[in-house]
Amino acid sequence: MSNNSENLPFAFTKFNYLLMGSGLVLILLGLILLSGGGSTDPNVFSEAIFDSRRMTVAPLIMLAGFVLEVYAIMYKPKKQ
């Protein structure tokens, strides 16, 4: 039996990995933006958890990161 794995191309190119890394950075940035807003006293309610950064911006950035991850996995370069 011969081993034909030497002739198979890689599934992903350098560009795919670059896109995956960018998507991961966006997801981590969204998680960082989601953090905070809590109160030091558990008996006191803090309105800071409902600001626009945590309710709108962070989820949209995370969604963009997940969409970029899917695109990076599905992206196939054109043959030259």
N, C-alpha and C positions, 0 to 999 in steps of 0.2 A: 504494500500500500504506500502511495506517495502522499505527502502532506502538501495540499494545495493552498493552505492558508497564507503562504508567502505571496501569492499572486493577487489576493483580494485587497481591494482598496479600503481605506478607513471609512467608517460610516459618517463621520463628521469631519469637516474641514476646520482650519484655523478660524475662519469667519464664524462658523457655528459656535465654537467655544467662546469667542469674543462676545457674541450676542447672548449666550447663556450667562456669562459673567456679568454683563450689563443688566440682565434681568434680575439676577441675584442681588446686585447692588440696589436696584430699585425696590425690591421686596424688603431688604434690610432697612433701607431708608424709610419706607412706610412703617415698619415696625417701630423704628426709633421715634417717628413722629406720633405714633399712637401712645407712646409711653407718657407717664406723668399724669398730672391733674388730680391726684389724690389728695386727701386731707391727712394731716398728721394725727388728728383726733378722730377716732372712729365714730364719735357721737355727733360730729358736725358734718353736714352735707356741703360738698363743694360743687359749685356750678362750673368749675373749670373743666370738668370732664365732658361738657357738652359744647366746647368751642368748635369753631369751624375747622381748625387744624385736625382735630381728632375725628370729627364726624364726616368731613368731606374730603379734605386734601389727602390725608394718609391712606384711606381706602382706595382713592383713585390712583395714587402712585403705586400701591401694591397691585391693583388690578392691571395697570400698565406693565408691571414687572412680570406678572403671570402670563399676560398675552405675549410679551416678548419671549418668554421661555418657550411657549408653544410654537411661536414662529421660528425660533432658533432650532428647535428639534425638527420641524417640518421643512425648513429651508434646504433646498438642494441646488447647488450651483449649476449653471448652464454648461453644457459641454462646449469646449472650444476647438 
